[in-house]
Amino acid sequence: MGLFAKLFSSQIGLLSLFTIGFVIVMAIYLFIWVGKQAQKDAENAQD
C-alpha cells in the first residue's frame, strides 16, 4: 500500500496517474472512432 500512498500523494504521482488515464481514454475513443469510420467506408464501398 505504500506505493499507492506515494502515487496519490505526490504531484508527480498524480500527474502520472492523469497521463495514464488520459492515454487510456484517448485509446478507447480512437478505437471507437476508427470502427465507425471503417463501417462507414464499408457501406460506401457497397454502393
For each residue, the residues with C-beta under 8 A, 3 or more apart:
1: 4 5
2: 5 6
3: 6 7
4: 1 7 8
5: 1 2 8 9
6: 2 3 9 10 13
7: 3 4 10 13 14 16 17
8: 4 5 13 14 17
9: 5 6 13
10: 6 7 13 14
11: 14 15
12: 15 16
13: 6 7 8 9 10 16 17
14: 7 8 10 11 17 18
15: 11 12 18 19
16: 7 12 13 19 20
17: 7 8 13 14 20 21
18: 14 15 21 22
19: 15 16 22 23
20: 16 17 23 24
21: 17 18 24 25
22: 18 19 25 26
23: 19 20 26 27
24: 20 21 27 28
25: 21 22 28 29
26: 22 23 29 30
27: 23 24 30 31
28: 24 25 31 32
29: 25 26 32 33
30: 26 27 33 34
31: 27 28 34 35
32: 28 29 35 36
33: 29 30 36 37
34: 30 31 37 38
35: 31 32 38 39
36: 32 33 39 40
37: 33 34 40 41
38: 34 35 41 42
39: 35 36 42 43
40: 36 37 43 44
41: 37 38 44 45
42: 38 39 45 46
43: 39 40 46 47
44: 40 41 47
45: 41 42
46: 42 43
47: 43 44
